[in-house]
Amino acid sequence: MNFIFFSPHFPKNSADFCTQLQQQGATVLGIGDAEYDQLEDKLTSALTEYYKVSNLENYEEILRAVGFFTYKYGKIDRFESLNEYWLEQDAAIRTDFNIYGTKSDFVSNLKQKSKMKEFFHKSGVSTVQFSTGTTRESVESFIQSAGFPLVVKPDLGSGASNTYKINNEEELQHFFDTKPEDVAFIIEEFIDGVILTYDGLVDIDGNVRFAVSHLFENSVMEVVNTDNHLYYFCLRDISPEVEEAGKNILKAFDIRERFFHIELFKSHKDGRIIALEVNMRPPGAWMTDAINFAYDVDVYKEWASMIVHNEVGGPYEGKYYTGYASRKNHKHYAHSHEDIYRTFGGQIVNYAEIEEVFSRAMGNSAYQFRSPELSEVRDIRGYIHQEEG
């Protein structure tokens, strides 16, 4: 298998995917904008060849790089970045070179939140009411139906950039008066609830081969807008309602041979599972590592084995709850880094500083920790986040 990995140096865990592809027997070819001698040794060991471009946004450069690799190594079997930002460019390359995977005629359904809703309806899973109105007047009937608060977000985009909670008429009018004209927004009803994810691997025949679930009790929107802490828990088990909804959504999208990350609300009001959005890529914020710690698995290896051989090990059972707790440089904490390790060193499985580009959402640094008991990972999270005073 000839596999081109686009931007293999960023984000950092791309090197883990490349390493496992190479160990499964794939010829791994990289296209990136970093100098070769700046790549970490683990990555250069996995790459058969690396093609440096001056600008990852320059499609002509990418075309030339893929053309060069095709001439030298033969037909390219896969082209992936595993990164939300590059989904459209990935699809365009696959289309132009007839490479297996999502093509340009479908990728907008995986990127535009308004288009996702059609597939949620097809899946039979409840979804969030929304409007794509561009003026205050055009959304009047929607507001009468949904009521305040509301959420506004870009129709295209990942993470929580330019995503806001609107509490009243004054804030809504301010949004319409100041919103950028070149960005299409959607307006959604606000759901009071927690976010449960359905994450895993679906094979080339559309079968889910491995899946897990994460629990977010605070939204990334809230974290970004208030510059607060992100935390989540990788759960030992998937609730039947989350698994049913997730599988129905995958079937509606007809997703194959992908990592998937599906976000669902569980409403505090009535307990309903409500589809929020899909991301056909590995989950971010160290969640691939959380999966490994919770299930004692190497999900990078399982993904690579599925891609190269259509094989996945297991079945794997959740052994631990794995928590993630970020810290922000501007906050003053009751417990030092040394205190945390002195008190919970046996449960902490990872600590690292976070790249600046991700820090608003993910924190400036973060801990991962695990325990067979959810109550204990909640306690550790509280200890890490406890502030002075």
Residue, then its C-alpha position, 0 to 999 in steps of 0.5 A: m500500500n502506498f499511503i501519502f500522509f499530509s502534514p505528518h509533523f502536525p499535530k504531533n500524534s500524526a507521527d504515531f499514525c505514520t509509525q504504525l502504518q509503516q510497521q503494518g507494511a505500508t509505504v508511507l510518504g509524507i508531504g509537509d512544510a517543515e524542513y526534513d531535519q526538523l522532523e522528529d526521529k520517530l517520524t523520519s524512521a516511518l517515512t519512506e520519503y518526504y516532500k517539502v512544500s513551501n505552503l500547505e495551502n498551495y494546491e498546485e504544490i500539493l498536486r506536483a508532490v502527489g504527481f511526483f510520488t505517483y511517478k516514483y512509487g506507482k498508484i497512490d492507495r490512500f491520501e490522508s491528513l486525519n485533520e479536520y482543517w484539511l478534509e476538503q483538500d484531502a478530498a480534492i486530491r483523492t478526486d483528482f488522482n482517483i484515490y479511495g476515500t471521501k471525494s469532493d462531491f461528498v465532503s461538504n456533508l462532513k464539514q457543513k453543520s447545516k448539511m449534517k442535519e439532513f443525515f441526522h434526520k435520515s438516521g432517525v436520531s433527534t437533532v438540534q433545531f437550527s436556522t441559516g437565516t442571515t438577517r434578524e427578520s429571517v430568523e424570527s419564526f425560528i426564535q419564536s419556536a426555539g426561544f432563548p438562549l441560542v447558540v450561533k456558530p460558523d456553518l463551516g469550521s471545527g472547534a469552538s471558534n466564533t461560537y457564542k451563546i445568545n441569551n436575549e434580543e439585545e445580544l442577538q441584535h449585536f451579533f447580526d450587527t457585528k458578524p463578519e459578512d464573509v462567514a456563513f453562520i447557523i443559529e441553533e437551539f441551546i441544549d442544556g445537557v452533557i456531551l457524550t461522544y461515539d468514537g472509533l473505527v469503521d471498516i471498509d465494509g461499514n462495520v464498526r470494529f472498535a468504539v468508545s465514548h467520552l463524557f464532557e460536562n462542560s462545552v468547548m464553547e464555554v471553555v473557549n469563550t471564558d478561557n476556562h478549563l477543559y476536562y473530560f472522561c473516557l468511559r469504560d463502557i458505552s451506553p446502549e443509547v449512545e451506541e445505537a445513535g452512533k451506529n445509525i448516524l454512521k449508516a446514514f452517512d455511509i462512512r467507511e474505513r475511517f476514524f470517527h468522532i460523533e458528538l451527541f447531547k444528552s438532555h438534562k431536561d428529558g434524557r434524550i440523545i440529540a445529534l450535534e455534529v460528526n467529525m470523520r477523523p480521530p478525536g482531538a484533545w489527546m482522546t486517542d491517548a485516553i482511549n489507549f489508557a482506558y482500554d489498554v489498547d494501541v488505537y494507532k496500531e488498530w487503525a493502521s491494521m484496519i487500513v492496511h489489512n482490514e483487520v482489528g484486534g479485540p474485542y477490547e474491554g474498558k478497564y479504567y476511566t481516563g480523565y483529562a484536566s487542563r491548566k491555564n497559565h493565567k490561573h492560580y492553583a491551590h496545588s502545585h505540579e509536585d503536589i499533584y504527583r505526590t498525591f496522585g502519582g500512581q494514577i497519572v499516566n501523562y502530563a505535557e505542555i500544549e502547543e500554543v495554537f491549541s491552548r485556548a481550548m485545550g489549556n497550556s498544559a494538561y494531565q491524564f489520569r485513570s482509575p477503575e472508579l469514575s468517582e476517583v477520576r472526578d476527585i483527581r480532576g477537582y484537585i488539579h483544578q482547585e484554585e487558590g482562595 
